[in-house]
């Protein structure tokens, strides 16, 4: 198991690092920091509360250290998160700033959810034998990105070149093994990245994490119709949940993904087919 643990500790206030390192190094899935309340270390076995209270200064330190005042990081704050070095994602809550009917940023942060990025080589071996396009679905925290990362690596090492649109540098942060035939494009949106991969990389397979917009689905369709294999993830707890979301309707109507891997909260998964009800 690979994890950029030192990078995670470096974004935490000094007074929290020793306890987080002691209780969370091997098992922590999330660290939740809430203003005026104890830090919560979340593992698959439950939670541990640290014997201090989170201050505004603690929250500010994490945000400023993780973002490094990067324009790219600043732009994602409007979406409620920052991606820190090592691929760790930091979700944010607080006093939202609105501009022209859209979220422009978060003025005062009151809660942070730091999700630990861990690499588990080998977990995608069974899925790598599935042919055709693959969509990985599951609820938040079920391991979609972790499974996709190793599936990319397995397919890449088995002989097919894979171009990865790693929008937030969460799939393959520095230090994570990519695979012999993996090419990674970071720092641009999924739609733009897929178009670039089609035009410039001669990709036999394109992989993206978290389909969240109609534009993503339209770009996936264009790639599919050009003969490119697709790997992707989406938030859903079941096939029924997936079908209820209107943005995925074009994918169903055109049967873009023949195989759906549905993750459970315990990180196991099963396969279903994407078929149109006629």
FENZINOR-V332824 format. One record per pair of residues at least 4 apart in sequence whose C-alpha atoms are under 6 Angstrom apart, sorted by the first residue. I is the first residue (numbers start at 1). J is the second residue. Records with the same first field share a line. If there is no record, write none. Layout:
# FENZINOR-V332824
I=J, J
This chain:
# FENZINOR-V332824
1=119, 120
2=118, 119
3=118
4=86
9=17
11=62, 65, 66
12=62
13=58
17=21
20=24
21=25
24=28
27=43
28=42, 43
29=42, 43, 116
30=42, 114, 115, 116
31=40, 41, 113, 114
32=39, 40, 112, 113
33=39, 111, 112
34=111
35=54, 55, 110
36=53, 54, 55
37=53, 54
38=49, 50, 52, 53, 54
39=49, 50
40=48, 49
41=47, 48
42=46, 47
61=65
62=66
63=67
64=68
66=84
67=73
73=82
76=81
77=81, 105
78=103, 104, 105
80=91, 92
81=90, 91, 92
82=89, 90
83=88, 89
84=88
86=173
87=117, 170, 173
88=115, 116, 117
89=114, 115
90=113, 114
91=112, 113
92=111, 112
93=109, 110, 111
94=108, 109, 110
95=106, 107, 108
96=106, 107
97=103, 104, 105, 106
98=102, 103, 104
99=104
121=150
124=147, 150, 151
128=151
133=229, 230, 231, 257, 258
134=231, 257, 259, 260
135=231, 232, 233, 260
136=233, 260, 261
137=233, 234, 235, 236, 262
138=142, 235, 236, 237, 262, 263
139=235, 236, 237
142=265, 267
149=171
152=156
153=178, 179
156=160, 161, 162, 179, 181, 182
157=179, 180
161=181, 182, 204
162=182, 205, 206
163=182, 183, 184, 203, 206
164=184, 206, 207
165=185, 193, 208
166=171, 185, 186
167=186, 187, 188, 189
169=173
172=176
189=193
191=216, 219
196=200
197=201
204=228
205=228, 229, 230
206=230
207=230, 231, 232
208=232
209=232, 233
210=233, 234
211=216, 234
214=247
223=228
224=228
236=241, 242
250=254
251=255, 256
258=273, 274
259=273
260=271, 272, 273
261=270, 271
262=269, 270
263=268, 269
264=268, 269
